Amino acid sequence: MRVRHRNRIRLLSRGRGPTPGLETCSGPAPLVHCRAEGFSLLEVLLAVTLMGIAFVTLFQGFSAGLGLAARADSRSWAVIHARSVMDDVLSQDPLEEGRDSGRIDDTYSYRTSVVRVEPGEDEQAVTFEVVVQVSWGSTGYVELNARKTANEALQD
């Protein structure tokens, strides 16, 4: 005889004892079998959906972090190259006005500009403004500015 009680199916024993292989459940009547408790299909689908959303969010965060790291690496190399080009230009003696450009490697290119700054009335020195721009890709660039002053007597 089967009795439904609180979402459990109970088989009542008629003095024969438990059926081999079936679990017994606690309760007022002698039980031979209980319905196994588990997750419903809706609960499983909801859990899988939430885990999917969490993984997608996590992987997007990793992807954004890697993109930012790559941009920082490119910018760092551009600054290193720009400082190197700036050192080369400033080490020229005497410094001459003009523009120059070239490629550093397959990724980076540079442009330099050396312009003489007009001295004031009381100034005896010649000042040059040096601009170095290193670019990479279609939109990335770094620009460094410096001024070098030399005695006018040394320039003549």
N, C-alpha and C positions, 0 to 999 in steps of 0.2 A: 504494500500500500504506500502511495506517495502522498506526502503532505508538504505544501508550500508554506514556509515560515521564514519571514524576513529575507527574502531573495535567496533562500537556500532550499535545495531539494533534499529532502531527507527520506531515506528508505527505512521504514520501520521493520525491525527484526521481529519475527514471530517465534522466538525461542530457538532459532537455528544458529545464532551467533553471527559475527561479522562475516561478510563474503570475502574470501581471500583476494588480496590485491587492491581493495578499496580502503580509503582512509576513513577513520571515524572522526566525528566532530563532537565538540563538547555541547551539551545542551540537556534539557530535561528528558527527552526521549532517547532511547538507545539508538545511536546513529550508525549507519553503515557507510554512507557516502555523502559528501558535501560538494557543492559546486565550487570549483577553484576560483579564487578571487584574482583579478588581473586588470589590465588597462583596457579601456574600450578603444575602438578604432579612432574615435574622435580625439581622445586624449593622446594617442600615439601620433596622429597627424599634427596636432597642435604642438607637441614637443619637437617633432622633426622640423616644422616650420620655424619655430623660435630658434632652434639650433642653426638652421640655415641662415636666418637673418643675422644671428650673432657672428657666424663665420664670415659672411660677406662683409659685414662691418669691420671685422678684425683684419681681413685681407686688404680692404680698401685703405685702412690705416697704415698697414705695412707698405703698400704700394706708394702712398703719399710720402711716407718717410724715406723710401728709397729714391723717389724723385727729387726730394729736397736735398738729399745727400749728394746726388749726382750734380745738381745745380751748384751746390757749395763747392764741390770738387773742381768743377769747371771754372768757377770764379776764382778760387784759390790759385789755380794754375795760371789764369790770366794775370792776376796781380804779380805773381812771381816773374812771368815773362815781361810785364810792363816795367817792373823795377830793374830788370836786367837791361832792357832797352834804354831806360832812363839813365842808368849808370854809364852805358856806352856813349850816349850823347853828351852827358855832362863831363866825361873824361876827355873830350876833344879839347885840344889847346892849339890855337885859339878857337873859340866857339864861333861858328858861322851861321848866319841867318839862312833859312830855307826849310823845305819840306822834304820828307822822305817816307817811303812806305815799302813794305815787303811782307813775306810770309815767314813765320817762325817755324811752323811745321804744317802738317796737313789740316790741322784744326784751327790754329791761331794765326792771325795776321796783325800787323801793326802799322800805325801812321804816326809820324813825328812832325812837330812844327816848332821851329826856333825863330822867335821874333825879338828884335831889339826894342827895348822899352826906352822911350825918350826921357833923358834925364831932366830933372828940375833945374832951375837957375843956379842953385848953389851946389849941385852935385858934380863931383869930378869923376865918378865911376860910371862904367857902362853896365847896364843890366839887361840880361836876356831872359825872356820867358820861354820855358820849354814845356810843351804839351805832348804827352805820349798816350795814344789810345790803342789798346789791344782789343780786338773783337774776335768772336767765334760764333758759329751758327748764323742765324738770320737776325737775331735780336740781342744777343749778349755782347756787352762791351764793358771795359774798365778804362777810366781815364785818370792819368796822373799829371799833376801840374807842379812845376818847380821854377825857381828863379835863380840865376847865377849872376853874380856881380864880379866884375873884373876892373882893375885900375885902368883908366883910359890911356895912361902912358904905356902900359904893357900892350895894349891893343894896337897902337900905331906902329 
